[in-house]
Amino acid sequence: MDNLFLVINLLGGLGLFLYGMKIMGDALQNVAGNKLKGLFEKITSNPVKGIITGTIISAVIQSSSATTVMVVGFVNAGLMNLYQAAGVIFGANIGTTITGQLVALKLTKWAPLFIAIGAVIFLFNKKQRQKEIGTAILGFGILFLGMNTMSSAMVPLKDTPLFLNLIEAVGGNPLLGVAVGVLMTVMLQSSSATIGVLVVLASDNSIGIDVLLPILLGDNIGTCATALISSIGTNKTARKAALVHLTFNIIGTTLFIFLLKPFGTIVQYITPNNVGRQIANAHTLFNVTNVLIQAPFIKYLVAFVNKIIPGDEEREKMGLKYLDERILETPSIAVNQTVKEINRMSVKAKDNFEKAMMAFQNNDLSLLEKIDENESLIDLLEEEITTYLVQLSKTDIDERNHDIITSLFHVIKDIERIGDHATNIAEMAKDKIVKKIHISDTATKQIDDMYKYTYDALNSAIEAFRINDDKKAKLVFTFENRIDKLEEEYRKDHIKRLNAGMCNAQSSAIFLDLLNNLERIGDHSTNIAQSVINE
């Protein structure tokens, strides 16, 4: 019975460790949100920049698995090629070692203090940034509280015959140690958690680094499982990215298995008499060295993976381009990608508006097919982006991003309505052409004037949204005021022409409908501009 309670305490401590690491990573991610977005904007084919990006992001979100899953999502969305992805994956392996270094600090006795400080900052601050900092400190304390609980449970378990036999077997067979490390990490879905367990095992220096090193090496292979599972159902290039992660770690582990004794000697020399610190340093040294060895050969690694999974796939033209569910692992970046997707949708709506007016002005039926195709994409994007935003709103995001998501729901609806009005104008163009309806020169000039101001309003709103520019957004209101005045003036002029018998009922209906649709496009443009000003 005592052993059962020890196991329960061990599992409870592990749960606290994982939970603390999770909330700390999420809070740090929210604090660094905009900077994380900027990092992904600057990724190029330069592997060094990719490695730096992967290191920073993995250090912030406290998980190489989450970073790699996100990379798989970017590759699947066609936003990153395999060469770029490889650099980020390499860096993620370095970044994740930061957690191990924190764990090895042996701050378990200070855990209650961190929890107290974090709770005070969280509870007594109204500003979101301060609350997130408090949450990060709170998570840090919970992490060490979990370590303390695990450590207390592990002391008696170390003396059990089963545990002693396992340690003896691993010590005499490094490959078995690697297998144990793989299995532990696959089960825990976190290499940092495995490192935490190893640090606890080494806390009293009763187990040597020579026994724990093979388990640590296996941990680096086991962490690939999350990305491999995530790549199921993706395109070939995304599956290749997950395979790059696995291949990189298998090569590194294989090399270090042959260098186990000298590697252990170096680690012991750096921090003698502290096996817990040796574990953290070994983890960092392994990953940094592995990256330095393999970075010059990235193109050959990519070529190898291309041989294993031959062929490439083009993305579907219809549907989402910038979004993938895996990017939800990092909500702040997912928000940025959603804005990009909405920009793409808005450009399609503006293109349809231009084509519809060209069809009307030039009596060109050939444009109608492209308008229908664009409208189908706009409707599809509206549905898929909305679904994605619902998923995104359920993630752990800060208050500002939550407000942005709420605003984006409205922007999507406004763009979709602009697309509908463009389709209405296209239908009027079709009626005008097929029924050979004549529009007077005066009415034609008035339509052209209204179109000019409406186009300027829409174009300014889209550009303001794209670059988040208040000045451009405020310019839309100037255009909208002009549109409203012209709509009222031209409607009165038209009534006079109609009463004078200068136009018939068919041309009258089309003219008035067109004015109404142009005015409504101006209204929706104003709504988009207002969302920019509000944010």
Backbone hydrogen bonds, N-H to C=O, Kabsch-Sander energy under -0.5 kcal/mol:
donor,donor_aa,acceptor,acceptor_aa,energy
5,F,1,M,-2.0
6,L,2,D,-2.0
7,V,3,N,-2.3
8,I,4,L,-2.4
9,N,5,F,-2.6
10,L,6,L,-2.3
11,L,7,V,-2.7
12,G,8,I,-2.7
13,G,9,N,-2.7
14,L,10,L,-2.2
15,G,11,L,-2.5
16,L,12,G,-2.3
17,F,13,G,-2.3
18,L,14,L,-2.6
19,Y,15,G,-2.5
20,G,16,L,-2.9
21,M,17,F,-2.3
22,K,18,L,-2.2
23,I,19,Y,-2.6
24,M,20,G,-2.0
25,G,21,M,-2.3
26,D,22,K,-2.6
27,A,23,I,-2.1
28,L,24,M,-2.5
29,Q,25,G,-2.2
30,N,26,D,-2.0
31,V,27,A,-2.2
32,A,28,L,-2.2
33,G,30,N,-0.7
35,K,32,A,-0.6
36,L,32,A,-2.2
37,K,33,G,-1.9
38,G,34,N,-1.9
39,L,35,K,-1.7
40,F,36,L,-1.6
41,E,37,K,-1.4
42,K,38,G,-1.1
42,K,39,L,-0.7
43,I,40,F,-0.7
50,G,46,N,-1.7
51,I,47,P,-2.6
52,I,48,V,-2.4
53,T,49,K,-2.5
54,G,50,G,-2.7
55,T,51,I,-2.3
56,I,52,I,-2.5
57,I,53,T,-2.5
58,S,54,G,-2.1
59,A,55,T,-2.0
60,V,56,I,-2.0
61,I,57,I,-2.7
62,Q,58,S,-0.8
63,S,58,S,-1.0
67,T,63,S,-1.5
68,T,64,S,-2.7
69,V,65,S,-2.7
70,M,66,A,-2.1
71,V,67,T,-2.2
72,V,68,T,-2.5
73,G,69,V,-1.9
74,F,70,M,-2.3
75,V,71,V,-2.7
76,N,72,V,-2.6
77,A,73,G,-1.8
78,G,75,V,-1.4
79,L,74,F,-2.6
80,M,74,F,-0.7
85,A,81,N,-2.5
86,A,82,L,-2.1
87,G,83,Y,-1.3
88,V,84,Q,-1.7
89,I,85,A,-2.5
90,F,86,A,-2.4
91,G,87,G,-2.1
92,A,88,V,-2.2
93,N,89,I,-1.3
93,N,90,F,-0.5
94,I,90,F,-0.8
94,I,91,G,-0.7
95,G,91,G,-2.5
96,T,92,A,-1.9
97,T,94,I,-1.5
98,I,95,G,-1.6
99,T,96,T,-0.7
100,G,96,T,-0.7
101,Q,97,T,-1.9
102,L,98,I,-2.2
103,V,99,T,-2.7
104,A,100,G,-2.0
105,L,102,L,-1.4
106,K,103,V,-1.1
110,W,107,L,-1.5
111,A,108,T,-1.3
114,F,110,W,-2.1
115,I,111,A,-2.4
116,A,112,P,-2.5
117,I,113,L,-2.9
118,G,114,F,-2.8
119,A,115,I,-2.5
120,V,116,A,-2.3
121,I,117,I,-2.5
122,F,118,G,-2.4
123,L,119,A,-2.8
124,F,120,V,-2.3
125,N,122,F,-0.6
131,K,127,K,-2.0
132,E,128,Q,-2.3
133,I,129,R,-2.1
134,G,130,Q,-2.4
135,T,131,K,-2.2
136,A,132,E,-2.3
137,I,133,I,-2.2
138,L,134,G,-2.6
139,G,135,T,-2.8
140,F,136,A,-2.1
141,G,137,I,-2.2
142,I,138,L,-2.5
143,L,139,G,-2.4
144,F,140,F,-1.7
145,L,141,G,-2.1
146,G,142,I,-2.4
147,M,143,L,-1.9
148,N,144,F,-2.4
149,T,145,L,-2.2
150,M,146,G,-2.7
151,S,147,M,-2.7
152,S,148,N,-2.1
153,A,149,T,-1.8
154,M,150,M,-2.1
155,V,151,S,-1.4
157,L,153,A,-1.0
158,K,154,M,-2.0
159,D,156,P,-1.2
160,T,157,L,-1.6
164,L,160,T,-2.3
165,N,161,P,-2.5
166,L,162,L,-2.0
167,I,163,F,-2.4
168,E,164,L,-2.0
169,A,165,N,-2.3
170,V,166,L,-2.5
171,G,167,I,-2.5
172,G,168,E,-1.3
173,N,169,A,-0.7
173,N,170,V,-0.8
176,L,173,N,-0.6
177,G,173,N,-1.7
178,V,174,P,-2.4
179,A,175,L,-2.2
180,V,176,L,-2.4
181,G,177,G,-2.3
182,V,178,V,-2.5
183,L,179,A,-2.6
184,M,180,V,-2.7
185,T,181,G,-2.1
186,V,182,V,-2.4
187,M,183,L,-2.2
188,L,184,M,-2.4
189,Q,185,T,-2.0
190,S,185,T,-0.7
194,T,190,S,-1.5
195,I,191,S,-2.4
196,G,192,S,-2.3
197,V,193,A,-2.2
198,L,194,T,-2.3
199,V,195,I,-2.5
200,V,196,G,-2.0
201,L,197,V,-2.4
202,A,198,L,-1.8
203,S,200,V,-1.3
205,N,202,A,-1.8
211,V,208,G,-0.8
212,L,208,G,-1.4
213,L,209,I,-2.5
215,I,211,V,-0.5
216,L,212,L,-2.2
217,L,213,L,-2.4
218,G,214,P,-2.2
219,D,215,I,-1.8
220,N,216,L,-1.0
220,N,217,L,-0.6
221,I,217,L,-0.8
221,I,218,G,-0.6
222,G,218,G,-2.5
223,T,219,D,-1.6
224,C,221,I,-1.7
225,A,222,G,-1.7
226,T,223,T,-0.5
227,A,223,T,-0.5
228,L,224,C,-2.3
229,I,225,A,-2.7
230,S,226,T,-2.2
231,S,227,A,-1.7
232,I,229,I,-1.3
234,T,231,S,-2.1
239,R,235,N,-1.9
240,K,236,K,-2.2
241,A,237,T,-1.7
242,A,238,A,-1.7
243,L,239,R,-1.9
244,V,240,K,-2.3
245,H,241,A,-1.6
246,L,242,A,-1.8
247,T,243,L,-3.1
248,F,244,V,-2.6
249,N,245,H,-1.8
250,I,246,L,-2.4
251,I,247,T,-2.6
252,G,248,F,-2.0
253,T,249,N,-2.6
254,T,250,I,-2.5
255,L,251,I,-2.3
256,F,252,G,-2.2
257,I,253,T,-1.9
258,F,254,T,-1.2
259,L,255,L,-0.6
260,L,257,I,-1.0
263,F,259,L,-2.5
264,G,260,L,-2.6
265,T,261,K,-2.3
266,I,262,P,-2.3
267,V,263,F,-2.2
268,Q,264,G,-2.4
269,Y,265,T,-2.1
270,I,266,I,-2.0
271,T,267,V,-1.8
274,N,271,T,-0.9
276,G,202,A,-0.5
278,Q,274,N,-2.0
279,I,275,V,-2.2
280,A,276,G,-1.6
281,N,277,R,-2.6
282,A,278,Q,-2.8
283,H,279,I,-2.2
284,T,280,A,-2.1
285,L,281,N,-3.2
286,F,282,A,-2.8
287,N,283,H,-1.9
288,V,284,T,-2.7
289,T,285,L,-2.4
290,N,286,F,-2.6
291,V,287,N,-2.1
292,L,288,V,-2.4
293,I,289,T,-2.5
294,Q,290,N,-2.3
295,A,291,V,-2.8
297,F,294,Q,-1.8
298,I,295,A,-1.5
301,L,297,F,-2.2
302,V,298,I,-2.8
303,A,299,K,-2.0
304,F,300,Y,-2.4
305,V,301,L,-2.3
306,N,302,V,-2.3
307,K,303,A,-1.4
308,I,304,F,-1.9
309,I,305,V,-2.7
327,I,324,D,-1.6
328,L,325,E,-1.4
329,E,326,R,-1.6
330,T,327,I,-2.0
333,I,330,T,-0.9
334,A,330,T,-2.0
335,V,331,P,-2.4
336,N,332,S,-1.3
337,Q,333,I,-2.3
338,T,334,A,-2.1
339,V,335,V,-1.9
340,K,336,N,-1.7
341,E,337,Q,-2.1
342,I,338,T,-2.4
343,N,339,V,-2.3
344,R,340,K,-2.1
345,M,341,E,-2.0
346,S,342,I,-2.6
347,V,343,N,-2.1
348,K,344,R,-1.6
349,A,345,M,-1.9
350,K,346,S,-2.5
351,D,347,V,-2.5
352,N,348,K,-2.1
353,F,349,A,-2.1
354,E,350,K,-2.4
355,K,351,D,-2.5
356,A,352,N,-2.7
357,M,353,F,-2.1
358,M,354,E,-2.3
359,A,355,K,-2.6
360,F,356,A,-2.0
361,Q,357,M,-3.0
362,N,358,M,-2.7
363,N,359,A,-0.7
364,D,359,A,-1.2
365,L,363,N,-0.7
367,L,364,D,-0.9
368,L,365,L,-1.5
371,I,367,L,-1.8
372,D,368,L,-2.1
373,E,369,E,-2.0
374,N,370,K,-2.6
375,E,371,I,-2.4
376,S,372,D,-1.9
377,L,373,E,-1.7
378,I,374,N,-2.7
379,D,375,E,-2.4
380,L,376,S,-2.0
381,L,377,L,-3.0
382,E,378,I,-2.4
383,E,379,D,-1.8
384,E,380,L,-2.7
385,I,381,L,-3.1
386,T,382,E,-1.6
387,T,383,E,-2.0
388,Y,384,E,-2.1
389,L,385,I,-2.8
390,V,386,T,-2.0
391,Q,387,T,-1.8
392,L,388,Y,-2.6
393,S,389,L,-2.5
394,K,390,V,-0.6
394,K,391,Q,-0.9
395,T,392,L,-1.5
397,I,395,T,-1.5
402,H,398,D,-2.0
403,D,399,E,-2.2
404,I,400,R,-2.2
405,I,401,N,-2.5
406,T,402,H,-2.0
407,S,403,D,-2.1
408,L,404,I,-2.4
409,F,405,I,-1.7
410,H,406,T,-1.0
411,V,407,S,-2.0
412,I,408,L,-2.6
413,K,409,F,-1.6
414,D,410,H,-2.3
415,I,411,V,-2.5
416,E,412,I,-2.5
417,R,413,K,-2.1
418,I,414,D,-2.1
419,G,415,I,-2.3
420,D,416,E,-1.8
421,H,417,R,-2.4
422,A,418,I,-2.2
423,T,419,G,-1.9
424,N,420,D,-2.2
425,I,421,H,-2.3
426,A,422,A,-2.0
427,E,423,T,-2.2
428,M,424,N,-2.0
429,A,425,I,-2.3
430,K,426,A,-2.2
431,D,427,E,-2.4
432,K,428,M,-2.9
433,I,429,A,-2.3
434,V,430,K,-3.1
435,K,431,D,-2.6
436,K,433,I,-0.5
437,I,432,K,-1.9
444,T,440,S,-2.6
445,K,441,D,-2.4
446,Q,442,T,-2.1
447,I,443,A,-2.4
448,D,444,T,-2.3
449,D,445,K,-2.2
450,M,446,Q,-2.5
451,Y,447,I,-2.6
452,K,448,D,-2.2
453,Y,449,D,-1.8
454,T,450,M,-2.3
455,Y,451,Y,-3.2
456,D,452,K,-2.2
457,A,453,Y,-2.2
458,L,454,T,-2.6
459,N,455,Y,-3.1
460,S,456,D,-2.3
461,A,457,A,-2.2
462,I,458,L,-2.4
463,E,459,N,-2.3
464,A,460,S,-2.7
465,F,461,A,-2.2
466,R,462,I,-2.3
467,I,463,E,-2.2
468,N,464,A,-1.0
469,D,464,A,-1.7
470,D,468,N,-0.6
473,A,469,D,-1.8
474,K,470,D,-2.5
475,L,471,K,-1.4
476,V,472,K,-0.9
476,V,473,A,-0.8
477,F,473,A,-0.6
477,F,474,K,-0.7
478,T,474,K,-0.8
478,T,475,L,-0.5
479,F,475,L,-1.6
480,E,476,V,-2.6
481,N,477,F,-2.1
482,R,478,T,-1.6
483,I,479,F,-2.5
484,D,480,E,-2.5
485,K,481,N,-2.0
486,L,482,R,-2.5
487,E,483,I,-2.7
488,E,484,D,-2.0
489,E,485,K,-2.6
490,Y,486,L,-3.3
491,R,487,E,-1.7
492,K,488,E,-1.8
493,D,489,E,-2.2
494,H,490,Y,-2.2
495,I,491,R,-1.9
496,K,492,K,-1.8
497,R,493,D,-2.1
498,L,494,H,-2.8
499,N,495,I,-2.5
500,A,496,K,-1.7
501,G,498,L,-1.3
502,M,497,R,-2.8
508,S,504,N,-2.1
509,A,505,A,-2.4
510,I,506,Q,-2.0
511,F,507,S,-2.5
512,L,508,S,-2.5
513,D,509,A,-2.3
514,L,510,I,-2.6
515,L,511,F,-2.3
516,N,512,L,-2.2
517,N,513,D,-2.5
518,L,514,L,-2.5
519,E,515,L,-2.6
520,R,516,N,-2.2
521,I,517,N,-2.1
522,G,518,L,-2.0
523,D,519,E,-1.7
524,H,520,R,-2.4
525,S,521,I,-2.1
526,T,522,G,-1.9
527,N,523,D,-1.9
528,I,524,H,-1.9
529,A,525,S,-2.3
530,Q,526,T,-2.6
531,S,527,N,-1.7
532,V,528,I,-1.4
533,I,529,A,-2.1
534,N,530,Q,-2.7
535,E,531,S,-1.4
